[in-house]
């Protein structure tokens, strides 16, 4: 593999990393709002949905699953990047 191909693959790898991080941010937001509603709002949240325990626990689980997915995918991308940068 020549340097141009490596550079192209590194660029694609960086794009994938950014894409996964942007999609994973949704999980962080869901998790944060759920924790706010469960522990801090005490029934006086800034949005009525954040006062409903069923909605909060659904947000908590969904956010945690998205964040777990992000970790798994991100680790595989980092491993690919390590292989690309290690073979200089």
C-alpha positions, 0 to 999 in steps of 0.5 A: 500500500503506497502513501497516497492510499494510506492517506486516503484511508486515514482520511476516511477513518477520521471521517468515520470517527467524527460520524460515530462521535456525532451519532453518539452524542445523542446518547449522551444527551439522552442519558444526561436529560434522564439523569436530570429528570430522575435525580435533580428535577424532583417533579419540577423539570423544564419540560413535562416529559422529564417528570414522567418516570416511564419516559425517563427510564426509557431515555436512560436505557436508550442513551446507555445503549447508544453510548455502548454502541458508540464505544464498540464501534469507536474502538474498532475504528481506533484499531484500524487507525493504529494498523494504518499508522503503525506500518510506516 
